[in-house]
């Protein structure tokens, strides 16, 4: 578990988590909750059942 999280942080220093898993709208949920709207390309991965965004 911890290793996966550490790898995501290394690849994506600005990663943040959603309230739940990525689900169908995960990518757009990431974009809409990301503060800097200019960077609208986000990906979402489920890590231990929690959606983790990388923008």
PDBQT receptor file of N, H, CA, C and O in Angstrom, charges set to zero:
ATOM      1  N   UNK A   1       0.805  -1.207   0.000  1.00  0.00    +0.000 N 
ATOM      2  CA  UNK A   1       0.000   0.000   0.000  1.00  0.00    +0.000 C 
ATOM      3  C   UNK A   1       0.839   1.259   0.000  1.00  0.00    +0.000 C 
ATOM      4  O   UNK A   1       0.715   2.090  -0.900  1.00  0.00    +0.000 OA
ATOM      5  N   UNK A   2       1.687   1.409   0.993  1.00  0.00    +0.000 N 
ATOM      6  H   UNK A   2       1.788   0.734   1.724  1.00  0.00    +0.000 HD
ATOM      7  CA  UNK A   2       2.491   2.630   1.108  1.00  0.00    +0.000 C 
ATOM      8  C   UNK A   2       3.395   2.829  -0.100  1.00  0.00    +0.000 C 
ATOM      9  O   UNK A   2       3.613   3.955  -0.547  1.00  0.00    +0.000 OA
ATOM     10  N   UNK A   3       3.920   1.718  -0.626  1.00  0.00    +0.000 N 
ATOM     11  H   UNK A   3       3.743   0.804  -0.263  1.00  0.00    +0.000 HD
ATOM     12  CA  UNK A   3       4.832   1.815  -1.763  1.00  0.00    +0.000 C 
ATOM     13  C   UNK A   3       4.115   2.395  -2.979  1.00  0.00    +0.000 C 
ATOM     14  O   UNK A   3       4.667   3.232  -3.694  1.00  0.00    +0.000 OA
ATOM     15  N   UNK A   4       2.889   1.950  -3.208  1.00  0.00    +0.000 N 
ATOM     16  H   UNK A   4       2.440   1.271  -2.628  1.00  0.00    +0.000 HD
ATOM     17  CA  UNK A   4       2.100   2.451  -4.335  1.00  0.00    +0.000 C 
ATOM     18  C   UNK A   4       1.873   3.948  -4.180  1.00  0.00    +0.000 C 
ATOM     19  O   UNK A   4       2.042   4.707  -5.134  1.00  0.00    +0.000 OA
ATOM     20  N   UNK A   5       1.495   4.366  -2.995  1.00  0.00    +0.000 N 
ATOM     21  H   UNK A   5       1.357   3.749  -2.220  1.00  0.00    +0.000 HD
ATOM     22  CA  UNK A   5       1.257   5.790  -2.739  1.00  0.00    +0.000 C 
ATOM     23  C   UNK A   5       2.523   6.600  -2.955  1.00  0.00    +0.000 C 
ATOM     24  O   UNK A   5       2.478   7.687  -3.530  1.00  0.00    +0.000 OA
ATOM     25  N   UNK A   6       3.646   6.076  -2.500  1.00  0.00    +0.000 N 
ATOM     26  H   UNK A   6       3.682   5.193  -2.033  1.00  0.00    +0.000 HD
ATOM     27  CA  UNK A   6       4.919   6.779  -2.651  1.00  0.00    +0.000 C 
ATOM     28  C   UNK A   6       5.274   6.934  -4.119  1.00  0.00    +0.000 C 
ATOM     29  O   UNK A   6       5.774   7.980  -4.533  1.00  0.00    +0.000 OA
ATOM     30  N   UNK A   7       5.019   5.895  -4.910  1.00  0.00    +0.000 N 
ATOM     31  H   UNK A   7       4.613   5.045  -4.574  1.00  0.00    +0.000 HD
ATOM     32  CA  UNK A   7       5.311   5.951  -6.343  1.00  0.00    +0.000 C 
ATOM     33  C   UNK A   7       4.463   7.004  -7.033  1.00  0.00    +0.000 C 
ATOM     34  O   UNK A   7       4.957   7.731  -7.895  1.00  0.00    +0.000 OA
ATOM     35  N   UNK A   8       3.209   7.092  -6.670  1.00  0.00    +0.000 N 
ATOM     36  H   UNK A   8       2.807   6.501  -5.970  1.00  0.00    +0.000 HD
ATOM     37  CA  UNK A   8       2.322   8.091  -7.266  1.00  0.00    +0.000 C 
ATOM     38  C   UNK A   8       2.824   9.485  -6.927  1.00  0.00    +0.000 C 
ATOM     39  O   UNK A   8       2.836  10.367  -7.785  1.00  0.00    +0.000 OA
ATOM     40  N   UNK A   9       3.242   9.691  -5.674  1.00  0.00    +0.000 N 
ATOM     41  H   UNK A   9       3.232   8.974  -4.977  1.00  0.00    +0.000 HD
ATOM     42  CA  UNK A   9       3.729  11.007  -5.271  1.00  0.00    +0.000 C 
ATOM     43  C   UNK A   9       4.993  11.380  -6.015  1.00  0.00    +0.000 C 
ATOM     44  O   UNK A   9       5.216  12.547  -6.335  1.00  0.00    +0.000 OA
ATOM     45  N   UNK A  10       5.825  10.378  -6.291  1.00  0.00    +0.000 N 
ATOM     46  H   UNK A  10       5.644   9.430  -6.031  1.00  0.00    +0.000 HD
ATOM     47  CA  UNK A  10       7.067  10.646  -7.015  1.00  0.00    +0.000 C 
ATOM     48  C   UNK A  10       6.751  11.086  -8.437  1.00  0.00    +0.000 C 
ATOM     49  O   UNK A  10       7.313  12.059  -8.940  1.00  0.00    +0.000 OA
ATOM     50  N   UNK A  11       5.840  10.352  -9.079  1.00  0.00    +0.000 N 
ATOM     51  H   UNK A  11       5.383   9.562  -8.670  1.00  0.00    +0.000 HD
ATOM     52  CA  UNK A  11       5.476  10.676 -10.459  1.00  0.00    +0.000 C 
ATOM     53  C   UNK A  11       4.621  11.923 -10.522  1.00  0.00    +0.000 C 
ATOM     54  O   UNK A  11       4.660  12.667 -11.501  1.00  0.00    +0.000 OA
ATOM     55  N   UNK A  12       3.850  12.146  -9.474  1.00  0.00    +0.000 N 
ATOM     56  H   UNK A  12       3.818  11.541  -8.679  1.00  0.00    +0.000 HD
ATOM     57  CA  UNK A  12       2.900  13.249  -9.494  1.00  0.00    +0.000 C 
ATOM     58  C   UNK A  12       2.935  13.986  -8.165  1.00  0.00    +0.000 C 
ATOM     59  O   UNK A  12       2.137  13.691  -7.275  1.00  0.00    +0.000 OA
ATOM     60  N   UNK A  13       3.855  14.946  -8.015  1.00  0.00    +0.000 N 
ATOM     61  H   UNK A  13       4.504  15.186  -8.738  1.00  0.00    +0.000 HD
ATOM     62  CA  UNK A  13       3.988  15.650  -6.737  1.00  0.00    +0.000 C 
ATOM     63  C   UNK A  13       2.739  16.411  -6.321  1.00  0.00    +0.000 C 
ATOM     64  O   UNK A  13       2.538  16.663  -5.133  1.00  0.00    +0.000 OA
ATOM     65  N   UNK A  14       1.896  16.781  -7.283  1.00  0.00    +0.000 N 
ATOM     66  H   UNK A  14       2.059  16.576  -8.248  1.00  0.00    +0.000 HD
ATOM     67  CA  UNK A  14       0.692  17.534  -6.945  1.00  0.00    +0.000 C 
ATOM     68  C   UNK A  14      -0.553  16.663  -6.892  1.00  0.00    +0.000 C 
ATOM     69  O   UNK A  14      -1.663  17.152  -7.102  1.00  0.00    +0.000 OA
ATOM     70  N   UNK A  15      -0.378  15.382  -6.614  1.00  0.00    +0.000 N 
ATOM     71  H   UNK A  15       0.524  14.985  -6.444  1.00  0.00    +0.000 HD
ATOM     72  CA  UNK A  15      -1.536  14.499  -6.575  1.00  0.00    +0.000 C 
ATOM     73  C   UNK A  15      -2.413  14.839  -5.371  1.00  0.00    +0.000 C 
ATOM     74  O   UNK A  15      -1.927  15.305  -4.340  1.00  0.00    +0.000 OA
ATOM     75  N   UNK A  16      -3.710  14.597  -5.523  1.00  0.00    +0.000 N 
ATOM     76  H   UNK A  16      -4.105  14.219  -6.360  1.00  0.00    +0.000 HD
ATOM     77  CA  UNK A  16      -4.633  14.791  -4.408  1.00  0.00    +0.000 C 
ATOM     78  C   UNK A  16      -5.735  13.757  -4.531  1.00  0.00    +0.000 C 
ATOM     79  O   UNK A  16      -5.940  13.187  -5.602  1.00  0.00    +0.000 OA
ATOM     80  N   UNK A  17      -6.437  13.514  -3.451  1.00  0.00    +0.000 N 
ATOM     81  H   UNK A  17      -6.271  13.977  -2.581  1.00  0.00    +0.000 HD
ATOM     82  CA  UNK A  17      -7.438  12.458  -3.459  1.00  0.00    +0.000 C 
ATOM     83  C   UNK A  17      -8.843  13.025  -3.541  1.00  0.00    +0.000 C 
ATOM     84  O   UNK A  17      -9.115  14.137  -3.089  1.00  0.00    +0.000 OA
ATOM     85  N   UNK A  18      -9.724  12.237  -4.127  1.00  0.00    +0.000 N 
ATOM     86  H   UNK A  18      -9.503  11.333  -4.495  1.00  0.00    +0.000 HD
ATOM     87  CA  UNK A  18     -11.143  12.561  -4.171  1.00  0.00    +0.000 C 
ATOM     88  C   UNK A  18     -11.795  11.977  -2.921  1.00  0.00    +0.000 C 
ATOM     89  O   UNK A  18     -11.142  11.294  -2.132  1.00  0.00    +0.000 OA
ATOM     90  N   UNK A  19     -13.076  12.249  -2.751  1.00  0.00    +0.000 N 
ATOM     91  H   UNK A  19     -13.606  12.804  -3.392  1.00  0.00    +0.000 HD
ATOM     92  CA  UNK A  19     -13.782  11.716  -1.596  1.00  0.00    +0.000 C 
ATOM     93  C   UNK A  19     -13.997  10.214  -1.666  1.00  0.00    +0.000 C 
ATOM     94  O   UNK A  19     -14.112   9.555  -0.632  1.00  0.00    +0.000 OA
ATOM     95  N   UNK A  20     -14.051   9.666  -2.877  1.00  0.00    +0.000 N 
ATOM     96  H   UNK A  20     -13.957  10.201  -3.716  1.00  0.00    +0.000 HD
ATOM     97  CA  UNK A  20     -14.271   8.244  -3.052  1.00  0.00    +0.000 C 
ATOM     98  C   UNK A  20     -13.408   7.716  -4.171  1.00  0.00    +0.000 C 
ATOM     99  O   UNK A  20     -12.326   8.241  -4.433  1.00  0.00    +0.000 OA
ATOM    100  N   UNK A  21     -13.892   6.662  -4.841  1.00  0.00    +0.000 N 
ATOM    101  H   UNK A  21     -14.771   6.236  -4.628  1.00  0.00    +0.000 HD
ATOM    102  CA  UNK A  21     -13.092   6.151  -5.951  1.00  0.00    +0.000 C 
ATOM    103  C   UNK A  21     -13.313   6.991  -7.198  1.00  0.00    +0.000 C 
ATOM    104  O   UNK A  21     -14.178   7.867  -7.229  1.00  0.00    +0.000 OA
ATOM    105  N   UNK A  22     -12.515   6.710  -8.232  1.00  0.00    +0.000 N 
ATOM    106  H   UNK A  22     -11.813   5.998  -8.207  1.00  0.00    +0.000 HD
ATOM    107  CA  UNK A  22     -12.573   7.527  -9.446  1.00  0.00    +0.000 C 
ATOM    108  C   UNK A  22     -13.939   7.450 -10.113  1.00  0.00    +0.000 C 
ATOM    109  O   UNK A  22     -14.478   8.465 -10.554  1.00  0.00    +0.000 OA
ATOM    110  N   UNK A  23     -14.493   6.258 -10.186  1.00  0.00    +0.000 N 
ATOM    111  H   UNK A  23     -14.055   5.433  -9.827  1.00  0.00    +0.000 HD
ATOM    112  CA  UNK A  23     -15.798   6.092 -10.800  1.00  0.00    +0.000 C 
ATOM    113  C   UNK A  23     -15.804   6.538 -12.252  1.00  0.00    +0.000 C 
ATOM    114  O   UNK A  23     -14.752   6.684 -12.874  1.00  0.00    +0.000 OA
ATOM    115  N   UNK A  24     -16.998   6.751 -12.783  1.00  0.00    +0.000 N 
ATOM    116  H   UNK A  24     -17.853   6.632 -12.278  1.00  0.00    +0.000 HD
ATOM    117  CA  UNK A  24     -17.146   7.087 -14.201  1.00  0.00    +0.000 C 
ATOM    118  C   UNK A  24     -16.647   8.501 -14.466  1.00  0.00    +0.000 C 
ATOM    119  O   UNK A  24     -16.041   8.766 -15.503  1.00  0.00    +0.000 OA
ATOM    120  N   UNK A  25     -16.903   9.406 -13.529  1.00  0.00    +0.000 N 
ATOM    121  H   UNK A  25     -17.396   9.190 -12.686  1.00  0.00    +0.000 HD
ATOM    122  CA  UNK A  25     -16.566  10.812 -13.769  1.00  0.00    +0.000 C 
ATOM    123  C   UNK A  25     -15.255  11.206 -13.105  1.00  0.00    +0.000 C 
ATOM    124  O   UNK A  25     -14.990  12.391 -12.902  1.00  0.00    +0.000 OA
ATOM    125  N   UNK A  26     -14.443  10.225 -12.771  1.00  0.00    +0.000 N 
ATOM    126  H   UNK A  26     -14.659   9.263 -12.936  1.00  0.00    +0.000 HD
ATOM    127  CA  UNK A  26     -13.214  10.494 -12.030  1.00  0.00    +0.000 C 
ATOM    128  C   UNK A  26     -12.350  11.569 -12.628  1.00  0.00    +0.000 C 
ATOM    129  O   UNK A  26     -11.912  12.490 -11.939  1.00  0.00    +0.000 OA
ATOM    130  N   UNK A  27     -12.100  11.445 -13.946  1.00  0.00    +0.000 N 
ATOM    131  H   UNK A  27     -12.455  10.696 -14.506  1.00  0.00    +0.000 HD
ATOM    132  CA  UNK A  27     -11.204  12.408 -14.581  1.00  0.00    +0.000 C 
ATOM    133  C   UNK A  27     -11.750  13.823 -14.513  1.00  0.00    +0.000 C 
ATOM    134  O   UNK A  27     -11.011  14.761 -14.212  1.00  0.00    +0.000 OA
ATOM    135  N   UNK A  28     -13.036  13.984 -14.788  1.00  0.00    +0.000 N 
ATOM    136  H   UNK A  28     -13.636  13.222 -15.032  1.00  0.00    +0.000 HD
ATOM    137  CA  UNK A  28     -13.603  15.332 -14.753  1.00  0.00    +0.000 C 
ATOM    138  C   UNK A  28     -13.759  15.822 -13.316  1.00  0.00    +0.000 C 
ATOM    139  O   UNK A  28     -13.699  17.025 -13.062  1.00  0.00    +0.000 OA
ATOM    140  N   UNK A  29     -13.959  14.898 -12.373  1.00  0.00    +0.000 N 
ATOM    141  H   UNK A  29     -14.008  13.920 -12.580  1.00  0.00    +0.000 HD
ATOM    142  CA  UNK A  29     -14.004  15.297 -10.963  1.00  0.00    +0.000 C 
ATOM    143  C   UNK A  29     -12.654  15.855 -10.551  1.00  0.00    +0.000 C 
ATOM    144  O   UNK A  29     -12.576  16.830  -9.804  1.00  0.00    +0.000 OA
ATOM    145  N   UNK A  30     -11.593  15.231 -11.041  1.00  0.00    +0.000 N 
ATOM    146  H   UNK A  30     -11.656  14.439 -11.648  1.00  0.00    +0.000 HD
ATOM    147  CA  UNK A  30     -10.249  15.725 -10.755  1.00  0.00    +0.000 C 
ATOM    148  C   UNK A  30     -10.071  17.121 -11.314  1.00  0.00    +0.000 C 
ATOM    149  O   UNK A  30      -9.579  18.018 -10.628  1.00  0.00    +0.000 OA
ATOM    150  N   UNK A  31     -10.472  17.303 -12.563  1.00  0.00    +0.000 N 
ATOM    151  H   UNK A  31     -10.872  16.575 -13.120  1.00  0.00    +0.000 HD
ATOM    152  CA  UNK A  31     -10.302  18.594 -13.220  1.00  0.00    +0.000 C 
ATOM    153  C   UNK A  31     -11.077  19.677 -12.477  1.00  0.00    +0.000 C 
ATOM    154  O   UNK A  31     -10.554  20.763 -12.229  1.00  0.00    +0.000 OA
ATOM    155  N   UNK A  32     -12.326  19.375 -12.122  1.00  0.00    +0.000 N 
ATOM    156  H   UNK A  32     -12.751  18.492 -12.323  1.00  0.00    +0.000 HD
ATOM    157  CA  UNK A  32     -13.153  20.418 -11.511  1.00  0.00    +0.000 C 
ATOM    158  C   UNK A  32     -12.699  20.748 -10.097  1.00  0.00    +0.000 C 
ATOM    159  O   UNK A  32     -12.924  21.861  -9.620  1.00  0.00    +0.000 OA
ATOM    160  N   UNK A  33     -12.061  19.796  -9.419  1.00  0.00    +0.000 N 
ATOM    161  H   UNK A  33     -11.879  18.892  -9.806  1.00  0.00    +0.000 HD
ATOM    162  CA  UNK A  33     -11.605  20.116  -8.067  1.00  0.00    +0.000 C 
ATOM    163  C   UNK A  33     -10.159  20.596  -8.045  1.00  0.00    +0.000 C 
ATOM    164  O   UNK A  33      -9.616  20.920  -6.988  1.00  0.00    +0.000 OA
ATOM    165  N   UNK A  34      -9.543  20.637  -9.224  1.00  0.00    +0.000 N 
ATOM    166  H   UNK A  34      -9.984  20.373 -10.082  1.00  0.00    +0.000 HD
ATOM    167  CA  UNK A  34      -8.176  21.138  -9.291  1.00  0.00    +0.000 C 
ATOM    168  C   UNK A  34      -8.212  22.659  -9.346  1.00  0.00    +0.000 C 
ATOM    169  O   UNK A  34      -8.970  23.230 -10.129  1.00  0.00    +0.000 OA
ATOM    170  N   UNK A  35      -7.413  23.311  -8.537  1.00  0.00    +0.000 N 
ATOM    171  H   UNK A  35      -6.796  22.847  -7.901  1.00  0.00    +0.000 HD
ATOM    172  CA  UNK A  35      -7.508  24.768  -8.401  1.00  0.00    +0.000 C 
ATOM    173  C   UNK A  35      -7.142  25.516  -9.685  1.00  0.00    +0.000 C 
ATOM    174  O   UNK A  35      -7.844  26.440 -10.094  1.00  0.00    +0.000 OA
ATOM    175  N   UNK A  36      -6.055  25.114 -10.306  1.00  0.00    +0.000 N 
ATOM    176  H   UNK A  36      -5.485  24.363  -9.974  1.00  0.00    +0.000 HD
ATOM    177  CA  UNK A  36      -5.567  25.836 -11.481  1.00  0.00    +0.000 C 
ATOM    178  C   UNK A  36      -6.255  25.314 -12.732  1.00  0.00    +0.000 C 
ATOM    179  O   UNK A  36      -5.847  24.300 -13.298  1.00  0.00    +0.000 OA
ATOM    180  N   UNK A  37      -7.298  26.010 -13.159  1.00  0.00    +0.000 N 
ATOM    181  H   UNK A  37      -7.629  26.834 -12.699  1.00  0.00    +0.000 HD
ATOM    182  CA  UNK A  37      -8.123  25.526 -14.262  1.00  0.00    +0.000 C 
ATOM    183  C   UNK A  37      -7.358  25.426 -15.582  1.00  0.00    +0.000 C 
ATOM    184  O   UNK A  37      -7.776  24.698 -16.483  1.00  0.00    +0.000 OA
ATOM    185  N   UNK A  38      -6.257  26.137 -15.704  1.00  0.00    +0.000 N 
ATOM    186  H   UNK A  38      -5.917  26.728 -14.972  1.00  0.00    +0.000 HD
ATOM    187  CA  UNK A  38      -5.514  26.100 -16.963  1.00  0.00    +0.000 C 
ATOM    188  C   UNK A  38      -4.964  24.705 -17.236  1.00  0.00    +0.000 C 
ATOM    189  O   UNK A  38      -4.849  24.282 -18.387  1.00  0.00    +0.000 OA
ATOM    190  N   UNK A  39      -4.629  24.001 -16.163  1.00  0.00    +0.000 N 
ATOM    191  H   UNK A  39      -4.723  24.345 -15.229  1.00  0.00    +0.000 HD
ATOM    192  CA  UNK A  39      -4.075  22.666 -16.338  1.00  0.00    +0.000 C 
ATOM    193  C   UNK A  39      -5.213  21.660 -16.235  1.00  0.00    +0.000 C 
ATOM    194  O   UNK A  39      -5.462  21.099 -15.168  1.00  0.00    +0.000 OA
ATOM    195  N   UNK A  40      -5.896  21.437 -17.343  1.00  0.00    +0.000 N 
ATOM    196  H   UNK A  40      -5.693  21.893 -18.210  1.00  0.00    +0.000 HD
ATOM    197  CA  UNK A  40      -7.125  20.653 -17.285  1.00  0.00    +0.000 C 
ATOM    198  C   UNK A  40      -6.904  19.185 -17.615  1.00  0.00    +0.000 C 
ATOM    199  O   UNK A  40      -7.863  18.415 -17.659  1.00  0.00    +0.000 OA
ATOM    200  N   UNK A  41      -5.664  18.786 -17.846  1.00  0.00    +0.000 N 
ATOM    201  H   UNK A  41      -4.885  19.412 -17.810  1.00  0.00    +0.000 HD
ATOM    202  CA  UNK A  41      -5.413  17.391 -18.160  1.00  0.00    +0.000 C 
ATOM    203  C   UNK A  41      -5.094  16.635 -16.882  1.00  0.00    +0.000 C 
ATOM    204  O   UNK A  41      -4.017  16.792 -16.306  1.00  0.00    +0.000 OA
ATOM    205  N   UNK A  42      -6.034  15.818 -16.445  1.00  0.00    +0.000 N 
ATOM    206  H   UNK A  42      -6.909  15.691 -16.913  1.00  0.00    +0.000 HD
ATOM    207  CA  UNK A  42      -5.847  15.075 -15.211  1.00  0.00    +0.000 C 
ATOM    208  C   UNK A  42      -6.075  13.594 -15.463  1.00  0.00    +0.000 C 
ATOM    209  O   UNK A  42      -6.790  13.206 -16.387  1.00  0.00    +0.000 OA
ATOM    210  N   UNK A  43      -5.463  12.788 -14.634  1.00  0.00    +0.000 N 
ATOM    211  H   UNK A  43      -4.882  13.104 -13.884  1.00  0.00    +0.000 HD
ATOM    212  CA  UNK A  43      -5.771  11.370 -14.660  1.00  0.00    +0.000 C 
ATOM    213  C   UNK A  43      -6.209  10.973 -13.260  1.00  0.00    +0.000 C 
ATOM    214  O   UNK A  43      -5.886  11.653 -12.286  1.00  0.00    +0.000 OA
ATOM    215  N   UNK A  44      -6.943   9.873 -13.161  1.00  0.00    +0.000 N 
ATOM    216  H   UNK A  44      -7.205   9.321 -13.952  1.00  0.00    +0.000 HD
ATOM    217  CA  UNK A  44      -7.436   9.414 -11.876  1.00  0.00    +0.000 C 
ATOM    218  C   UNK A  44      -7.135   7.930 -11.734  1.00  0.00    +0.000 C 
ATOM    219  O   UNK A  44      -7.431   7.139 -12.629  1.00  0.00    +0.000 OA
ATOM    220  N   UNK A  45      -6.550   7.561 -10.610  1.00  0.00    +0.000 N 
ATOM    221  H   UNK A  45      -6.310   8.204  -9.883  1.00  0.00    +0.000 HD
ATOM    222  CA  UNK A  45      -6.282   6.153 -10.328  1.00  0.00    +0.000 C 
ATOM    223  C   UNK A  45      -6.859   5.803  -8.971  1.00  0.00    +0.000 C 
ATOM    224  O   UNK A  45      -6.810   6.605  -8.038  1.00  0.00    +0.000 OA
ATOM    225  N   UNK A  46      -7.409   4.594  -8.866  1.00  0.00    +0.000 N 
ATOM    226  H   UNK A  46      -7.448   3.942  -9.624  1.00  0.00    +0.000 HD
ATOM    227  CA  UNK A  46      -7.889   4.132  -7.571  1.00  0.00    +0.000 C 
ATOM    228  C   UNK A  46      -6.745   3.481  -6.816  1.00  0.00    +0.000 C 
ATOM    229  O   UNK A  46      -6.175   2.489  -7.269  1.00  0.00    +0.000 OA
ATOM    230  N   UNK A  47      -6.414   4.038  -5.670  1.00  0.00    +0.000 N 
ATOM    231  H   UNK A  47      -6.877   4.844  -5.301  1.00  0.00    +0.000 HD
ATOM    232  CA  UNK A  47      -5.391   3.455  -4.820  1.00  0.00    +0.000 C 
ATOM    233  C   UNK A  47      -6.044   3.106  -3.500  1.00  0.00    +0.000 C 
ATOM    234  O   UNK A  47      -6.467   3.988  -2.753  1.00  0.00    +0.000 OA
ATOM    235  N   UNK A  48      -6.126   1.816  -3.214  1.00  0.00    +0.000 N 
ATOM    236  H   UNK A  48      -5.783   1.099  -3.821  1.00  0.00    +0.000 HD
ATOM    237  CA  UNK A  48      -6.780   1.331  -2.002  1.00  0.00    +0.000 C 
ATOM    238  C   UNK A  48      -8.198   1.879  -1.900  1.00  0.00    +0.000 C 
ATOM    239  O   UNK A  48      -8.645   2.270  -0.822  1.00  0.00    +0.000 OA
ATOM    240  N   UNK A  49      -8.902   1.903  -3.033  1.00  0.00    +0.000 N 
ATOM    241  H   UNK A  49      -8.539   1.585  -3.909  1.00  0.00    +0.000 HD
ATOM    242  CA  UNK A  49     -10.294   2.314  -3.044  1.00  0.00    +0.000 C 
ATOM    243  C   UNK A  49     -10.525   3.809  -2.995  1.00  0.00    +0.000 C 
ATOM    244  O   UNK A  49     -11.666   4.263  -2.903  1.00  0.00    +0.000 OA
ATOM    245  N   UNK A  50      -9.440   4.583  -3.058  1.00  0.00    +0.000 N 
ATOM    246  H   UNK A  50      -8.514   4.214  -3.133  1.00  0.00    +0.000 HD
ATOM    247  CA  UNK A  50      -9.583   6.038  -3.036  1.00  0.00    +0.000 C 
ATOM    248  C   UNK A  50      -9.086   6.605  -4.353  1.00  0.00    +0.000 C 
ATOM    249  O   UNK A  50      -7.975   6.300  -4.786  1.00  0.00    +0.000 OA
ATOM    250  N   UNK A  51      -9.902   7.427  -4.989  1.00  0.00    +0.000 N 
ATOM    251  H   UNK A  51     -10.805   7.675  -4.637  1.00  0.00    +0.000 HD
ATOM    252  CA  UNK A  51      -9.507   8.051  -6.244  1.00  0.00    +0.000 C 
ATOM    253  C   UNK A  51      -8.398   9.054  -6.018  1.00  0.00    +0.000 C 
ATOM    254  O   UNK A  51      -8.547   9.995  -5.239  1.00  0.00    +0.000 OA
ATOM    255  N   UNK A  52      -7.287   8.850  -6.701  1.00  0.00    +0.000 N 
ATOM    256  H   UNK A  52      -7.166   8.085  -7.334  1.00  0.00    +0.000 HD
ATOM    257  CA  UNK A  52      -6.160   9.762  -6.571  1.00  0.00    +0.000 C 
ATOM    258  C   UNK A  52      -5.937  10.465  -7.898  1.00  0.00    +0.000 C 
ATOM    259  O   UNK A  52      -5.736   9.825  -8.930  1.00  0.00    +0.000 OA
ATOM    260  N   UNK A  53      -5.975  11.783  -7.859  1.00  0.00    +0.000 N 
ATOM    261  H   UNK A  53      -6.138  12.303  -7.021  1.00  0.00    +0.000 HD
ATOM    262  CA  UNK A  53      -5.875  12.589  -9.067  1.00  0.00    +0.000 C 
ATOM    263  C   UNK A  53      -4.443  13.020  -9.314  1.00  0.00    +0.000 C 
ATOM    264  O   UNK A  53      -3.681  13.286  -8.385  1.00  0.00    +0.000 OA
ATOM    265  N   UNK A  54      -4.097  13.082 -10.592  1.00  0.00    +0.000 N 
ATOM    266  H   UNK A  54      -4.716  12.866 -11.347  1.00  0.00    +0.000 HD
ATOM    267  CA  UNK A  54      -2.817  13.632 -10.990  1.00  0.00    +0.000 C 
ATOM    268  C   UNK A  54      -3.079  14.635 -12.091  1.00  0.00    +0.000 C 
ATOM    269  O   UNK A  54      -3.584  14.278 -13.155  1.00  0.00    +0.000 OA
ATOM    270  N   UNK A  55      -2.739  15.893 -11.843  1.00  0.00    +0.000 N 
ATOM    271  H   UNK A  55      -2.329  16.183 -10.978  1.00  0.00    +0.000 HD
ATOM    272  CA  UNK A  55      -2.991  16.936 -12.832  1.00  0.00    +0.000 C 
ATOM    273  C   UNK A  55      -1.683  17.591 -13.257  1.00  0.00    +0.000 C 
ATOM    274  O   UNK A  55      -1.690  18.499 -14.089  1.00  0.00    +0.000 OA
TER     275      UNK A  55
